[in-house]
């Protein structure tokens, strides 16, 4: 049975890394003494070691050890043997490229679908959908495919931002970008605001956190979903 936390962000304004999610993560990884961290997205270009250290410091607070996948000679074996898995945020194009380069995209999907607890934040959440095409990230590298893990039957837009009515910025809003996606694709997109997450238990997908999420469907008016909404039938 799938057991997944798909979070919009790792850090809330004024808080520490994963601080707002720690009680949830303690329960989520309750049967894990250690987890495998995938640091491939490298936020701000930091090294894999730096990123893994950051994750390890937070998980030490709930007595869970963290080891980066880059520390293993064989990344496939690292995934196969993992008690739990966490993929951090950063650049989704880079993350997806590295997952394909190391030949572990399909393996990771199978491992999580088989019941291994998974946490994704930001880019690590983007890859939970059917494709990475609704990311906010710059295309700094060219992945072999936009297809991702397919752990949920729709796409995500983490860090979803509502238009600022007081701003003089005339550029595209997130909603505009998602409408552009829907000009060519029929996949639903969930705009996940910071502080919200999806909890996946088996086939049940539930919106968690204190904020609503915004659901976009091709040729339909976007609608707001209340927290605790059941998204299991969305496809």
Buried (B, 14 or more C-beta within 10 A) or exposed (E): EBBBBBBBBBBBEEEEBBBBBBEBBBEBBEEBEBBBBBBBBBBEEBEBEEBBBBBBEBBEEBEBEBBBBBBBEEBBEBBEEBBBBBBBBBBBBBBBBBBBBBEBBEBBBEBBBEEBBBBBBBBBBBBBBBBBBBBBBEEEEEBEEBBBBBBBBBBBBBBBEEEEEEEEEEEEBBBEBBBEBBEEBEBBBBBBBBBBBBBBEEEEBBBBBEBBBBBBBBEEEEEEBEEEBEBBEBE
